[in-house]
Amino acid sequence: KENDAVWKTFRSLCDQFFEEKSEYFKDVHEEFDEIASKKEQLIEKVEALKDSTDWKDTTHKIIGIQKDWKKLGSAGQKNENRLWKQFRAACDYFFDAKKAHFAAKDQEFVDNLRQKQDLIKELEDFKLPKEKEKAIEALKDFAERFSAIGFVPAKNKDEVFKSYKKALDAHYDALNLEGDEKAAVMFETRLNTI
């Protein structure tokens, strides 16, 4: 008779514990589901942005979304890893594309630097024609070719421009231009260089 009474007491305590546990986890799972839903919305936002080539603006937006992701906290063991993989893949897709774009740009700038250095060497070795008009036309051609090449890496731009200007000025000085003619030619040269 005592066995039944002890069992009933034990069983009612266990039932009470498991009911409270069930209620607690029901609330926790509802909270996890709510966080998971918000994280899915953030994934959708990044997915919509990941193909953008507006690098600066999109970078700021995605970084903001990443901060929002961190603020949300965990979506629970059931959802978190799956959601994180999706979110991370979308972010990585954008940042990998951005990195590849700027690596290609950097390579283009390095190629431009080499081309400009070759042009400067050609300009330094250039023999001016005896006729002033032909000489001026030849120097204008160098200026147009120099401008058409495009940008060089930022760290080299001043050095390259000084070398170019020095070589160009040496040829213009050799022309022995006078007064208004010299002012007009030098003004046009500066304009072309800009």
C-alpha positions in Angstrom: 0.0 0.0 0.0 2.9 2.4 0.6 4.4 1.5 -2.7 1.3 2.9 -4.6 1.3 6.1 -2.6 5.0 6.8 -3.2 4.6 6.0 -6.9 1.6 8.4 -7.2 3.5 11.2 -5.5 6.6 10.5 -7.6 4.6 10.3 -10.8 2.7 13.6 -10.1 6.0 15.4 -9.4 7.4 14.0 -12.7 4.3 15.0 -14.6 4.4 18.5 -13.1 8.1 18.8 -14.1 7.5 17.6 -17.7 4.5 19.9 -18.1 6.5 22.9 -17.0 9.4 21.8 -19.2 7.1 21.4 -22.2 5.6 24.9 -21.6 9.1 26.4 -21.2 10.4 24.9 -24.5 7.1 25.8 -26.3 7.9 29.5 -25.4 11.6 29.0 -26.4 10.7 27.4 -29.7 8.2 30.1 -30.5 11.0 32.7 -29.8 13.5 30.6 -31.9 10.9 30.4 -34.8 10.4 34.2 -34.6 14.2 34.8 -34.8 14.5 32.3 -37.6 11.8 34.1 -39.5 13.6 37.4 -39.1 16.9 35.8 -40.2 15.2 34.4 -43.3 14.1 38.0 -44.1 17.7 39.2 -43.7 18.9 36.3 -46.0 16.3 37.5 -48.6 17.7 41.1 -48.4 21.3 39.9 -48.9 20.2 37.6 -51.8 18.6 40.6 -53.5 21.8 42.6 -53.1 24.5 40.0 -53.9 24.6 40.6 -57.6 25.0 44.4 -57.3 28.1 46.1 -58.7 27.5 49.3 -56.8 30.3 48.2 -54.5 30.4 51.0 -52.0 26.7 51.4 -51.3 26.0 47.7 -51.3 29.0 47.0 -49.0 27.5 49.4 -46.4 24.1 47.8 -46.8 25.3 44.3 -46.3 27.5 45.2 -43.4 24.4 46.8 -41.8 22.4 43.6 -42.4 25.3 41.6 -40.8 25.0 43.8 -37.7 21.3 43.2 -37.6 21.9 39.4 -37.9 24.2 39.5 -34.8 21.7 41.5 -32.8 19.0 38.9 -33.3 20.8 36.1 -31.5 20.4 32.4 -32.0 17.5 30.8 -33.9 18.0 27.6 -32.0 19.9 24.4 -32.7 17.3 23.3 -35.3 17.6 26.4 -37.5 20.8 28.2 -36.8 23.4 26.3 -38.8 21.1 26.0 -41.9 20.3 29.8 -41.8 23.9 30.8 -41.1 25.2 28.8 -44.1 22.6 30.5 -46.4 23.4 33.9 -45.0 27.1 33.4 -45.2 27.0 32.1 -48.7 25.1 35.1 -50.0 27.5 37.6 -48.2 30.5 35.7 -49.5 29.1 35.7 -53.0 29.0 39.5 -53.0 32.3 40.1 -51.3 34.1 37.5 -53.5 32.8 39.3 -56.6 33.9 42.6 -55.2 37.3 41.3 -54.5 37.7 39.9 -58.0 36.5 43.1 -59.5 39.0 45.2 -57.7 41.8 42.7 -58.3 41.1 43.0 -62.0 41.0 46.8 -61.7 44.4 46.8 -59.9 45.8 44.6 -62.6 44.5 47.0 -65.3 46.1 49.9 -63.4 49.4 48.0 -63.3 49.2 47.4 -67.0 48.4 51.1 -67.6 51.4 52.0 -65.5 53.7 49.8 -67.7 52.2 51.4 -70.9 52.7 54.9 -69.6 56.3 54.2 -68.6 56.9 52.8 -72.1 55.3 55.9 -73.6 57.5 58.2 -71.5 60.6 56.2 -72.6 59.5 56.6 -76.2 58.9 60.3 -75.6 62.4 60.8 -74.0 64.0 59.0 -77.0 61.9 60.9 -79.6 63.7 63.1 -82.1 61.7 66.2 -82.8 61.1 67.0 -86.5 62.7 70.3 -87.7 59.4 71.8 -88.7 57.6 73.4 -85.6 54.1 72.4 -86.7 55.0 68.8 -87.2 56.9 68.8 -83.9 53.9 70.3 -82.1 51.5 67.7 -83.7 53.8 64.9 -82.7 53.9 66.1 -79.1 50.1 66.5 -79.1 49.9 62.9 -80.3 52.0 61.8 -77.3 49.7 63.8 -75.0 46.6 62.1 -76.4 48.1 58.7 -76.2 49.2 59.3 -72.6 45.7 60.4 -71.6 44.0 57.5 -73.5 45.9 54.9 -71.5 43.9 55.5 -68.3 44.5 55.4 -64.6 47.6 53.9 -62.9 47.9 52.8 -59.2 47.4 55.7 -56.9 50.9 55.3 -55.4 52.5 55.8 -58.8 50.4 58.5 -60.3 52.5 61.5 -59.2 55.8 59.9 -60.1 54.5 58.9 -63.6 53.0 62.3 -64.3 56.2 64.1 -63.2 58.3 61.9 -65.5 55.9 62.5 -68.4 55.7 66.3 -67.8 59.5 66.5 -67.6 60.0 64.6 -70.9 57.3 66.7 -72.6 58.6 70.0 -71.3 62.1 69.2 -72.5 60.8 68.8 -76.0 58.7 72.0 -75.9 61.7 73.9 -74.5 63.8 72.6 -77.5 61.2 74.2 -79.9 62.3 77.7 -78.8 58.7 79.0 -78.9 58.3 82.7 -78.3 55.6 85.0 -76.7 52.0 84.3 -77.6 52.8 81.2 -79.6 54.5 79.6 -76.6 51.7 80.7 -74.2 49.0 79.2 -76.6 50.9 75.9 -77.1 51.6 75.5 -73.4 48.0 76.3 -72.5 46.7 73.8 -74.9 49.2 71.2 -73.6 48.1 71.7 -70.0 44.5 71.5 -71.1 45.1 68.2 -72.9 47.0 66.8 -69.9 44.1 67.6 -67.6 
